[in-house]
Amino acid sequence: MATSNDHPDLPFVQAQGYTRGRPDGPPLWIVWHTMEAGENSQRAESTAAYFADPSDGRQVSSHYCADNDSVVQCVDLDDIAWTVGNRPGNYRGINWELSGFANQTREQWLDAFGQGMFHQVIPLVVADAIRFGIPHRRCSINDLVTKKPGHTTHNDLRIAFGVTTHTDPGPNFPFDYLLALLNGAVDMFLAQVTGNNAIYLSDGQTHRHLTNIDNLTRLRAIGIQTIVVANQNELLDLCGVAWTAPGASGGVSLADVDARISATTLQPPNTKP
């Protein structure tokens, strides 16, 4: 498989429908969509394959497709993806297709699959936002009309500019949680292998075995989510390499947890702020 011009090592499958260049100017918005397709670990690849050779003849595409363990890029960021249906959204957007449906509940967005998917997309979104100067804030409809940069949705672009009828990613999309991730308020998660009682604390790059039940309780109390994976290889893919264990007993120290708790500004993900 080819790799991305924008992100080395990221898989790239060229979509059939797209426009070369960005005549209206560089990207202003990171735009969130749902694929309206079930969640599975091959959904990014299958949607990218559809964009490359749409069996129904539709001319549609997106810059990125994501599922719980992978992201595939389909259109270069210097080119226009045919995602939104109106000119501003297509010409000034970096468009993301997420596995799932617009009618999902908040709890469904923040289940193990959703958590895995958000942690896949975050590093790419951060890099793109730095490149194009896009702040991690949700745009109001007036912000869109006046071309202020930030994050938005297919539905809000519909309200701002018309043409399209799509309302994804739906009213329960956890924008607060996503923006907190992007702004660094949520920088850790818990991970566990199915059938194994061991729980690890990770920032996506490294991980430590969490040995103290009081620490586990405190982390869950501030909304740190647990992602359950199928096997050890998936754990390493999600969590990165092992931290060097501090002290003779290893694991995460109380000081680590205290620092994490004092740094957080996020409400638990299953409640609205």
C-alpha positions as a Markdown table, in Angstrom:
| # | Residue | x | y | z |
|---|---|---|---|---|
| 1 | Met | 0.0 | 0.0 | 0.0 |
| 2 | Ala | 1.2 | 3.5 | -0.8 |
| 3 | Thr | 1.9 | 5.9 | 2.1 |
| 4 | Ser | 0.8 | 9.5 | 2.7 |
| 5 | Asn | 2.6 | 12.6 | 1.4 |
| 6 | Asp | 1.4 | 14.4 | 4.6 |
| 7 | His | 2.2 | 11.8 | 7.2 |
| 8 | Pro | 5.1 | 9.4 | 6.6 |
| 9 | Asp | 4.1 | 5.7 | 7.1 |
| 10 | Leu | 0.4 | 6.5 | 7.1 |
| 11 | Pro | -1.4 | 4.2 | 4.6 |
| 12 | Phe | -2.7 | 6.1 | 1.5 |
| 13 | Val | -5.4 | 4.9 | -0.9 |
| 14 | Gln | -6.2 | 7.5 | -3.6 |
| 15 | Ala | -9.9 | 8.3 | -3.8 |
| 16 | Gln | -11.4 | 8.4 | -7.3 |
| 17 | Gly | -13.4 | 11.6 | -6.7 |
| 18 | Tyr | -11.4 | 14.7 | -5.6 |
| 19 | Thr | -10.2 | 18.0 | -6.9 |
| 20 | Arg | -6.6 | 19.0 | -7.3 |
| 21 | Gly | -5.4 | 22.0 | -5.4 |
| 22 | Arg | -7.2 | 24.4 | -3.1 |
| 23 | Pro | -8.1 | 27.5 | -5.1 |
| 24 | Asp | -10.2 | 29.1 | -2.3 |
| 25 | Gly | -7.2 | 29.0 | 0.2 |
| 26 | Pro | -5.8 | 26.5 | 2.7 |
| 27 | Pro | -7.9 | 24.5 | 5.1 |
| 28 | Leu | -9.8 | 26.4 | 7.8 |
| 29 | Trp | -11.8 | 23.6 | 9.4 |
| 30 | Ile | -11.4 | 20.1 | 10.7 |
| 31 | Val | -14.7 | 18.5 | 9.7 |
| 32 | Trp | -16.2 | 15.4 | 11.5 |
| 33 | His | -18.4 | 12.9 | 9.7 |
| 34 | Thr | -19.8 | 9.4 | 10.3 |
| 35 | Met | -19.4 | 6.7 | 7.7 |
| 36 | Glu | -23.0 | 5.4 | 8.5 |
| 37 | Ala | -21.4 | 2.0 | 8.7 |
| 38 | Gly | -20.9 | -0.4 | 11.5 |
| 39 | Glu | -17.9 | -0.3 | 13.8 |
| 40 | Asn | -15.3 | -2.9 | 13.0 |
| 41 | Ser | -11.5 | -3.0 | 12.8 |
| 42 | Gln | -11.5 | -3.1 | 8.9 |
| 43 | Arg | -13.9 | -0.2 | 8.4 |
| 44 | Ala | -11.2 | 2.4 | 7.6 |
| 45 | Glu | -9.7 | 0.1 | 5.0 |
| 46 | Ser | -13.0 | -0.9 | 3.4 |
| 47 | Thr | -14.3 | 2.7 | 3.2 |
| 48 | Ala | -11.0 | 3.8 | 1.6 |
| 49 | Ala | -11.3 | 1.0 | -0.9 |
| 50 | Tyr | -14.9 | 2.2 | -1.7 |
| 51 | Phe | -13.7 | 5.7 | -2.2 |
| 52 | Ala | -11.0 | 4.4 | -4.6 |
| 53 | Asp | -13.5 | 2.4 | -6.7 |
| 54 | Pro | -17.1 | 3.2 | -5.7 |
| 55 | Ser | -19.3 | 0.2 | -6.8 |
| 56 | Asp | -22.4 | 2.4 | -7.0 |
| 57 | Gly | -20.8 | 5.1 | -9.1 |
| 58 | Arg | -21.0 | 7.8 | -6.4 |
| 59 | Gln | -18.3 | 10.4 | -6.6 |
| 60 | Val | -17.5 | 10.9 | -2.9 |
| 61 | Ser | -14.3 | 10.9 | -0.8 |
| 62 | Ser | -12.7 | 12.1 | 2.4 |
| 63 | His | -9.2 | 13.0 | 3.5 |
| 64 | Tyr | -9.2 | 10.4 | 6.2 |
| 65 | Cys | -11.0 | 7.2 | 7.3 |
| 66 | Ala | -10.7 | 6.0 | 10.8 |
| 67 | Asp | -11.6 | 2.9 | 12.9 |
| 68 | Asn | -10.4 | 1.6 | 16.3 |
| 69 | Asp | -7.0 | 0.5 | 15.1 |
| 70 | Ser | -6.1 | 2.3 | 11.9 |
| 71 | Val | -6.4 | 5.5 | 9.8 |
| 72 | Val | -6.2 | 5.5 | 6.0 |
| 73 | Gln | -5.7 | 8.7 | 4.1 |
| 74 | Cys | -7.5 | 9.0 | 0.8 |
| 75 | Val | -6.9 | 12.6 | -0.4 |
| 76 | Asp | -3.8 | 14.8 | 0.0 |
| 77 | Leu | -4.4 | 17.7 | 2.3 |
| 78 | Asp | -3.4 | 20.1 | -0.5 |
| 79 | Asp | -6.3 | 18.7 | -2.5 |
| 80 | Ile | -10.1 | 18.9 | -2.0 |
| 81 | Ala | -12.1 | 15.9 | -0.9 |
| 82 | Trp | -15.7 | 15.5 | -2.0 |
| 83 | Thr | -17.3 | 15.0 | 1.4 |
| 84 | Val | -19.6 | 17.8 | 2.5 |
| 85 | Gly | -21.7 | 18.7 | -0.6 |
| 86 | Asn | -21.2 | 22.4 | -0.5 |
| 87 | Arg | -18.2 | 24.4 | -1.7 |
| 88 | Pro | -17.0 | 25.9 | 1.6 |
| 89 | Gly | -17.0 | 22.6 | 3.4 |
| 90 | Asn | -15.2 | 20.8 | 0.6 |
| 91 | Tyr | -12.8 | 23.5 | -0.4 |
| 92 | Arg | -11.8 | 24.7 | 3.1 |
| 93 | Gly | -12.2 | 21.5 | 5.1 |
| 94 | Ile | -10.0 | 18.6 | 6.2 |
| 95 | Asn | -12.6 | 15.9 | 6.3 |
| 96 | Trp | -12.6 | 12.9 | 8.6 |
| 97 | Glu | -14.9 | 9.9 | 8.2 |
| 98 | Leu | -15.3 | 8.0 | 11.5 |
| 99 | Ser | -16.7 | 4.5 | 11.8 |
| 100 | Gly | -20.2 | 4.5 | 13.2 |
| 101 | Phe | -23.6 | 6.2 | 12.9 |
| 102 | Ala | -25.1 | 9.6 | 13.5 |
| 103 | Asn | -27.7 | 8.1 | 15.8 |
| 104 | Gln | -25.2 | 6.7 | 18.3 |
| 105 | Thr | -25.5 | 7.6 | 21.9 |
| 106 | Arg | -22.7 | 9.4 | 23.9 |
| 107 | Glu | -22.0 | 6.1 | 25.6 |
| 108 | Gln | -21.6 | 4.3 | 22.3 |
| 109 | Trp | -19.2 | 7.0 | 21.1 |
| 110 | Leu | -17.1 | 6.5 | 24.2 |
| 111 | Asp | -17.1 | 2.7 | 24.3 |
| 112 | Ala | -13.9 | 0.7 | 23.8 |
| 113 | Phe | -14.1 | 1.0 | 20.0 |
| 114 | Gly | -14.7 | 4.8 | 20.1 |
| 115 | Gln | -11.9 | 5.3 | 22.6 |
| 116 | Gly | -9.5 | 3.4 | 20.4 |
| 117 | Met | -10.6 | 5.4 | 17.3 |
| 118 | Phe | -10.2 | 8.8 | 19.0 |
| 119 | His | -6.7 | 7.8 | 20.1 |
| 120 | Gln | -5.9 | 6.8 | 16.5 |
| 121 | Val | -6.9 | 10.2 | 15.1 |
| 122 | Ile | -5.5 | 12.6 | 17.7 |
| 123 | Pro | -1.8 | 12.7 | 16.7 |
| 124 | Leu | -2.8 | 13.3 | 13.0 |
| 125 | Val | -5.3 | 16.0 | 13.9 |
| 126 | Val | -2.8 | 17.7 | 16.1 |
| 127 | Ala | -0.1 | 17.7 | 13.4 |
| 128 | Asp | -2.6 | 19.0 | 10.8 |
| 129 | Ala | -3.8 | 21.7 | 13.1 |
| 130 | Ile | -0.3 | 22.9 | 13.7 |
| 131 | Arg | 0.5 | 22.9 | 10.0 |
| 132 | Phe | -2.5 | 25.0 | 9.0 |
| 133 | Gly | -3.0 | 27.1 | 12.2 |
| 134 | Ile | -6.4 | 25.6 | 13.1 |
| 135 | Pro | -7.3 | 26.0 | 16.8 |
| 136 | His | -9.0 | 23.2 | 18.8 |
| 137 | Arg | -12.3 | 24.9 | 19.3 |
| 138 | Arg | -15.8 | 24.2 | 17.9 |
| 139 | Cys | -17.0 | 26.8 | 15.4 |
| 140 | Ser | -20.4 | 28.4 | 15.8 |
| 141 | Ile | -22.5 | 28.8 | 12.7 |
| 142 | Asn | -21.6 | 32.4 | 12.6 |
| 143 | Asp | -17.9 | 31.4 | 12.8 |
| 144 | Leu | -18.4 | 29.2 | 9.7 |
| 145 | Val | -20.1 | 32.0 | 7.8 |
| 146 | Thr | -17.4 | 34.5 | 8.6 |
| 147 | Lys | -14.7 | 31.9 | 7.9 |
| 148 | Lys | -13.2 | 31.6 | 11.3 |
| 149 | Pro | -11.0 | 28.4 | 11.8 |
| 150 | Gly | -11.7 | 25.5 | 14.1 |
| 151 | His | -13.6 | 22.2 | 14.3 |
| 152 | Thr | -17.0 | 21.6 | 12.8 |
| 153 | Thr | -19.4 | 18.9 | 11.5 |
| 154 | His | -21.2 | 18.0 | 8.4 |
| 155 | Asn | -24.4 | 19.1 | 10.0 |
| 156 | Asp | -23.1 | 22.6 | 11.0 |
| 157 | Leu | -21.8 | 23.1 | 7.5 |
| 158 | Arg | -25.3 | 22.2 | 6.2 |
| 159 | Ile | -26.8 | 24.8 | 8.4 |
| 160 | Ala | -24.3 | 27.4 | 7.5 |
| 161 | Phe | -24.1 | 26.9 | 3.7 |
| 162 | Gly | -27.0 | 24.6 | 2.6 |
| 163 | Val | -26.9 | 22.2 | -0.3 |
| 164 | Thr | -26.3 | 19.0 | 1.7 |
| 165 | Thr | -28.9 | 17.2 | 3.8 |
| 166 | His | -26.6 | 15.2 | 6.0 |
| 167 | Thr | -26.8 | 15.7 | 9.8 |
| 168 | Asp | -23.8 | 13.7 | 10.9 |
| 169 | Pro | -22.0 | 13.0 | 13.2 |
| 170 | Gly | -25.2 | 13.5 | 15.2 |
| 171 | Pro | -26.3 | 15.3 | 18.4 |
| 172 | Asn | -24.5 | 12.9 | 20.8 |
| 173 | Phe | -21.1 | 13.3 | 19.2 |
| 174 | Pro | -18.7 | 13.9 | 22.2 |
| 175 | Phe | -17.2 | 17.1 | 21.0 |
| 176 | Asp | -16.2 | 18.1 | 24.6 |
| 177 | Tyr | -14.2 | 15.0 | 25.1 |
| 178 | Leu | -12.6 | 15.2 | 21.6 |
| 179 | Leu | -11.5 | 18.8 | 22.2 |
| 180 | Ala | -10.3 | 17.9 | 25.6 |
| 181 | Leu | -8.1 | 15.2 | 24.1 |
| 182 | Leu | -6.8 | 17.6 | 21.5 |
| 183 | Asn | -6.1 | 20.3 | 24.1 |
| 184 | Gly | -4.3 | 17.9 | 26.4 |
| 185 | Ala | -6.8 | 17.7 | 29.2 |
| 186 | Val | -7.2 | 14.0 | 28.7 |
| 187 | Asp | -3.7 | 12.6 | 28.2 |
| 188 | Met | -4.1 | 9.1 | 29.7 |
| 189 | Phe | -6.3 | 6.1 | 29.5 |
| 190 | Leu | -6.5 | 2.6 | 31.0 |
| 191 | Ala | -6.0 | -0.5 | 28.9 |
| 192 | Gln | -6.7 | -4.2 | 29.6 |
| 193 | Val | -6.4 | -7.4 | 27.6 |
| 194 | Thr | -9.6 | -9.5 | 27.4 |
| 195 | Gly | -9.5 | -12.3 | 30.0 |
| 196 | Asn | -6.5 | -10.7 | 31.9 |
| 197 | Asn | -7.0 | -8.8 | 35.2 |
| 198 | Ala | -3.9 | -6.7 | 34.6 |
| 199 | Ile | -4.7 | -3.0 | 34.0 |
| 200 | Tyr | -2.2 | -0.5 | 32.4 |
| 201 | Leu | -2.1 | 3.3 | 32.5 |
| 202 | Ser | -1.0 | 4.7 | 29.1 |
| 203 | Asp | -0.6 | 8.0 | 27.3 |
| 204 | Gly | -0.6 | 6.2 | 23.9 |
| 205 | Gln | 3.2 | 6.2 | 23.7 |
| 206 | Thr | 4.2 | 4.3 | 26.9 |
| 207 | His | 2.4 | 2.3 | 29.6 |
| 208 | Arg | 2.8 | 1.2 | 33.2 |
| 209 | His | 1.2 | -1.7 | 35.1 |
| 210 | Leu | -1.4 | -0.2 | 37.5 |
| 211 | Thr | -0.9 | -2.2 | 40.7 |
| 212 | Asn | -2.9 | -0.2 | 43.3 |
| 213 | Ile | -6.7 | -0.5 | 43.4 |
| 214 | Asp | -7.1 | 2.9 | 45.1 |
| 215 | Asn | -5.2 | 4.5 | 42.2 |
| 216 | Leu | -7.5 | 2.7 | 39.7 |
| 217 | Thr | -10.6 | 3.9 | 41.6 |
| 218 | Arg | -9.3 | 7.5 | 41.6 |
| 219 | Leu | -8.5 | 7.5 | 37.9 |
| 220 | Arg | -11.9 | 6.1 | 37.0 |
| 221 | Ala | -13.5 | 8.7 | 39.2 |
| 222 | Ile | -12.2 | 11.6 | 37.1 |
| 223 | Gly | -13.3 | 10.0 | 33.9 |
| 224 | Ile | -10.2 | 8.0 | 32.7 |
| 225 | Gln | -11.7 | 5.4 | 30.3 |
| 226 | Thr | -10.7 | 1.7 | 30.0 |
| 227 | Ile | -10.1 | 0.3 | 26.5 |
| 228 | Val | -10.3 | -3.5 | 26.3 |
| 229 | Val | -8.2 | -5.1 | 23.5 |
| 230 | Ala | -8.1 | -8.7 | 22.3 |
| 231 | Asn | -4.5 | -9.6 | 22.8 |
| 232 | Gln | -1.1 | -8.4 | 23.9 |
| 233 | Asn | -0.1 | -7.3 | 20.4 |
| 234 | Glu | -3.1 | -5.0 | 20.3 |
| 235 | Leu | -2.2 | -3.7 | 23.7 |
| 236 | Leu | 1.3 | -2.8 | 22.5 |
| 237 | Asp | -0.1 | -1.2 | 19.3 |
| 238 | Leu | -2.5 | 1.0 | 21.4 |
| 239 | Cys | -0.2 | 1.8 | 24.4 |
| 240 | Gly | 3.3 | 1.8 | 23.1 |
| 241 | Val | 6.3 | 0.6 | 25.0 |
| 242 | Ala | 6.6 | -0.1 | 28.7 |
| 243 | Trp | 7.7 | 2.6 | 31.0 |
| 244 | Thr | 10.8 | 1.9 | 33.1 |
| 245 | Ala | 9.2 | 0.9 | 36.4 |
| 246 | Pro | 9.8 | 3.4 | 39.2 |
| 247 | Gly | 11.1 | 1.9 | 42.5 |
| 248 | Ala | 11.5 | -1.7 | 43.6 |
| 249 | Ser | 7.8 | -2.6 | 43.4 |
| 250 | Gly | 7.2 | -1.2 | 39.9 |
| 251 | Gly | 3.9 | 0.1 | 38.6 |
| 252 | Val | 2.5 | 3.6 | 38.8 |
| 253 | Ser | 3.3 | 5.6 | 41.9 |
| 254 | Leu | 0.8 | 7.5 | 43.9 |
| 255 | Ala | 2.6 | 10.7 | 42.9 |
| 256 | Asp | 1.9 | 9.8 | 39.2 |
| 257 | Val | -1.8 | 9.6 | 40.0 |
| 258 | Asp | -1.9 | 12.7 | 42.1 |
| 259 | Ala | -0.2 | 14.6 | 39.3 |
| 260 | Arg | -2.7 | 13.2 | 36.8 |
| 261 | Ile | -5.7 | 14.1 | 38.9 |
| 262 | Ser | -4.5 | 17.6 | 39.7 |
| 263 | Ala | -3.9 | 18.3 | 36.0 |
| 264 | Thr | -7.3 | 17.3 | 34.7 |
| 265 | Thr | -10.1 | 19.7 | 33.9 |
| 266 | Leu | -12.3 | 17.1 | 32.3 |
| 267 | Gln | -15.7 | 15.9 | 33.6 |
| 268 | Pro | -16.2 | 12.2 | 33.4 |
| 269 | Pro | -17.0 | 11.3 | 29.7 |
| 270 | Asn | -20.4 | 9.8 | 30.6 |
| 271 | Thr | -21.7 | 13.1 | 31.8 |
| 272 | Lys | -22.2 | 16.4 | 30.1 |
| 273 | Pro | -20.2 | 19.4 | 31.5 |
